[in-house]
Amino acid sequence: MNQGHKFIDMHIHTNYSDGAFSPTEVVEYASKMELLAISITDHDCVGGIDEALSVAKKNNIEVIPGIELSCQVENSLQKMEMHILGYFIDYKSKKLQNILSTFKQTRYDRALTLLDKLKEHNIVFKDKNFIQNAQNQSIGRLHFAKALVMEGFVGTVQEAFQRYLSYGKPAYVPKYYMCPIEAIELILSVGGLPVMAHPYYVHYNDKSVLRNLVDSGLVGIEVWHVKHTDNLVKKFLELAREFNLLITGGSDCHGPFKKDAPLIGRIKVPYYILDNLKMANKKQLNKLMI
């Protein structure tokens, strides 16, 4: 197959975290969009990877095992949330599974606390399926935001965050974070490539922190993302060159919601980006074997 005009999407969520699509639906939709490859990168969990891999071949698409780890970085002024993507991970590693089980339990406990806080503001959900199913997935604020919209408490997901779920709002509950260096080291230890996700969200200008992460093993940066303007893409390409980082990108798709179509394939990331990641991963694995 000619890969010259074919694309990939290296940042997709399933219903194992806060996506609406099952892994099978993700693969089928990506195939419909004529993508050559995707990566399943659920938040702090890897439960959807086996299913995606099992249906990938018949849909003529490649699935790269991935994850998106929740981290927090501190500077002299504030704490900032940062997400680290991991590609080509050994998602069945016992070490990884043990750490992710902590994430799952703390997310569930956080969800119960968040539910109580909403009750204090006279918000009681009629349909609690998203809570009842939470122990089988990596539940987060987006689940609550969508529930608030579906039951008419707010008009949009954005309003749900602005009124209730964001930092400083009535139902905000902090979540369990790793230090980004811990996340990088974990991804490397299970054979993966650690990449900084959507630097736009971090409002990132502290090069000393970035240098520290690179020195700790960060190998890439997500240049293309639905929230990255052309100017931001240029900025992150420049950072990648300055710090000798691999570049990647994806839609950060969370599936369809109401009238919003899935974002899969919206960002045109060329296939050669995946070739570069594969070469880097092979070199890394060869080093581990020496």
C-alpha positions in Angstrom: 0.0 0.0 0.0 1.3 3.5 -0.9 2.0 5.3 2.3 2.8 8.6 0.7 -0.7 10.0 1.2 -1.7 7.9 4.2 -2.1 9.1 7.7 -2.0 7.9 11.3 -3.6 9.0 14.6 -1.4 8.4 17.7 -3.7 9.7 20.4 -7.1 8.0 20.8 -9.2 7.1 23.8 -11.7 4.3 24.3 -14.5 3.6 26.8 -11.9 2.0 29.0 -11.1 5.5 30.0 -13.2 8.6 29.0 -13.9 7.8 25.4 -17.3 7.0 24.0 -16.2 4.3 21.5 -15.3 0.8 22.3 -11.9 -0.3 21.1 -13.6 -2.2 18.3 -15.5 0.9 17.3 -12.3 3.0 17.4 -10.6 0.5 15.0 -13.5 0.3 12.7 -13.9 4.1 12.5 -10.2 4.6 11.9 -10.3 2.1 9.1 -13.3 3.9 7.6 -11.2 7.1 7.7 -8.6 5.2 5.8 -5.9 5.5 8.5 -3.0 3.1 8.3 -2.2 3.1 12.0 -3.5 4.3 15.3 -2.4 4.2 18.9 -4.8 3.4 21.8 -3.7 5.8 24.6 -6.3 5.6 27.3 -5.8 7.6 30.5 -3.8 5.6 33.1 -5.1 2.2 31.8 -4.4 -0.4 29.1 -7.6 -2.4 29.2 -8.7 -1.6 25.7 -5.5 -2.7 23.8 -6.2 -6.4 23.5 -9.6 -5.8 21.9 -8.2 -3.3 19.5 -5.4 -5.6 18.5 -7.8 -8.5 18.0 -9.9 -6.6 15.4 -7.1 -4.6 13.8 -6.0 -7.2 11.2 -9.4 -7.7 9.6 -9.8 -3.9 9.4 -6.4 -3.6 7.7 -5.0 -1.2 10.3 -2.1 -1.3 12.7 -2.6 -0.7 16.4 0.3 0.6 18.5 -0.1 -0.2 22.3 0.0 3.1 24.2 -1.0 4.9 27.3 -1.4 8.5 28.6 -0.2 8.9 32.1 -1.4 11.7 34.4 1.4 13.7 35.9 2.0 16.9 37.8 5.0 19.2 37.6 5.8 22.1 39.9 7.7 25.3 39.3 8.3 28.2 41.7 4.8 29.6 41.0 2.4 26.8 40.5 1.5 23.2 40.0 0.7 22.2 36.4 -0.9 19.0 35.1 1.1 17.3 32.4 0.4 14.1 30.5 3.0 11.7 29.2 2.2 9.4 26.3 3.9 6.0 26.1 4.2 4.2 22.8 5.1 0.5 22.1 4.8 -0.3 25.8 4.7 -3.9 27.2 1.2 -3.4 28.4 1.1 -6.8 30.0 4.0 -6.0 32.3 3.3 -6.9 35.9 5.1 -3.8 37.0 2.9 -1.6 34.9 -0.3 -3.4 35.9 0.5 -3.0 39.6 1.0 0.8 39.2 -2.1 1.2 37.0 -4.2 -0.7 39.6 -3.4 2.2 42.0 -4.5 4.7 39.4 -7.8 2.8 38.9 -8.6 2.6 42.6 -7.8 6.3 43.3 -9.9 7.4 40.3 -12.8 5.4 41.6 -12.4 6.8 45.2 -12.2 10.3 43.6 -15.4 9.7 41.6 -17.3 8.8 44.8 -16.1 12.0 46.5 -17.0 14.0 43.4 -20.5 12.5 43.4 -20.9 13.6 47.1 -19.8 17.1 46.3 -22.3 17.4 43.5 -25.1 16.2 45.8 -24.2 19.1 48.1 -25.2 21.4 45.2 -28.5 19.5 44.7 -27.2 17.5 41.7 -28.3 13.9 41.8 -28.0 11.8 38.7 -30.9 9.6 37.7 -28.7 7.4 35.6 -25.7 6.2 37.6 -24.4 3.6 35.1 -21.2 5.6 34.5 -20.4 5.3 38.2 -21.5 1.6 38.5 -19.3 0.7 35.6 -16.4 2.8 36.9 -14.5 -0.1 38.5 -14.0 -1.6 35.1 -12.6 1.6 33.6 -10.5 4.6 34.3 -13.1 7.1 35.3 -12.5 10.8 35.1 -14.1 14.3 35.1 -15.2 14.0 31.5 -17.6 11.2 32.5 -19.2 13.6 35.0 -19.3 16.4 32.5 -21.1 14.3 29.9 -23.6 13.1 32.6 -24.2 16.7 33.7 -25.1 17.6 30.0 -27.2 14.5 29.4 -29.3 15.1 32.5 -29.8 18.8 31.7 -27.8 20.4 34.6 -25.6 22.2 32.1 -25.7 22.9 28.4 -22.2 21.8 27.3 -19.2 19.9 28.5 -17.3 23.1 28.7 -20.0 24.6 31.0 -19.8 21.6 33.2 -16.1 22.2 33.8 -16.5 25.9 34.2 -19.3 25.7 36.7 -18.5 22.5 38.7 -15.4 20.4 37.7 -12.4 22.7 37.1 -9.9 23.6 39.8 -11.5 25.9 42.3 -15.0 25.0 41.4 -17.5 23.4 43.8 -17.1 19.8 42.7 -13.4 19.8 42.0 -11.5 16.9 43.5 -7.7 16.5 42.8 -6.6 13.3 41.2 -3.7 11.0 41.8 -0.6 12.1 39.8 2.8 10.7 39.1 5.8 12.9 38.8 6.6 13.2 35.1 10.1 11.8 35.6 8.5 8.7 37.3 6.2 8.4 34.3 9.1 8.6 31.9 11.1 6.1 33.8 8.1 3.7 34.0 7.4 3.9 30.2 11.1 3.3 29.5 11.2 0.3 31.9 8.4 -1.4 30.0 10.0 -0.9 26.6 8.1 2.2 25.5 8.8 5.7 24.1 7.8 8.5 26.5 6.4 11.6 24.7 5.0 14.8 26.1 1.3 15.1 25.2 -0.4 18.3 24.0 2.1 20.8 25.3 -0.6 23.5 24.6 -2.5 22.4 27.7 0.5 22.9 29.9 1.0 26.5 28.7 4.6 25.5 28.5 7.4 28.0 28.3 9.8 26.7 30.9 12.7 25.2 28.9 14.6 24.3 32.1 11.8 21.9 33.0 11.7 20.5 29.5 15.5 20.0 29.6 15.2 18.1 32.9 12.6 15.8 31.3 14.7 15.2 28.2 17.7 14.4 30.5 15.4 12.0 32.3 14.6 10.1 29.1 11.8 12.0 27.3 12.2 11.3 23.6 9.3 13.1 21.9 6.7 15.8 21.8 3.2 15.8 20.4 3.4 18.5 17.8 0.0 18.0 16.0 -3.2 18.1 18.1 -6.7 19.4 17.7 -5.9 22.3 20.1 -2.7 23.3 18.4 -2.9 26.2 15.9 -0.5 26.5 13.0 1.6 28.9 15.1 1.8 26.4 18.0 2.7 23.6 15.6 5.6 25.8 14.4 6.6 26.5 18.0 6.6 22.8 19.0 8.5 21.9 15.9 11.2 24.4 16.9 11.3 22.9 20.4 11.6 19.4 18.9 14.6 20.5 16.8 16.2 22.4 19.8 15.9 19.4 22.1 16.4 16.7 19.5 13.0 15.2 20.1 10.9 12.9 18.0 7.6 14.5 16.7 4.2 12.9 16.7 0.5 13.8 16.8 -3.1 12.8 17.0 -6.6 13.8 17.4 -7.0 13.1 21.1 -10.4 11.7 20.1 -12.8 10.8 22.9 -15.5 9.5 20.4 -18.8 11.0 19.4 -21.0 13.0 21.8 -24.4 14.3 20.9 -24.0 16.0 17.5 -20.2 16.1 17.7 -18.5 13.7 15.3 -15.5 11.7 16.3 -12.2 13.5 15.8 -10.3 10.4 14.6 -8.3 11.2 11.5 -9.0 15.0 11.8 -5.3 15.7 12.3 -3.3 14.7 9.2 -0.2 13.0 10.7 1.9 11.4 7.9 2.9 7.7 8.2 6.6 8.4 8.2 6.2 9.8 11.7 5.4 6.3 12.9 8.3 4.9 10.9 10.6 7.3 12.9 9.0 6.2 16.2 9.5 2.5 15.3 13.2 3.1 14.4 13.7 4.9 17.8 11.9 2.1 19.6 14.1 -0.5 17.9 17.3 1.3 18.9 16.1 1.6 22.5 15.3 -2.1 22.7 18.7 -3.0 21.3 20.3 -0.9 24.0 18.4 -2.7 26.7 19.6 -6.0 25.3 23.3 -5.1 25.3 
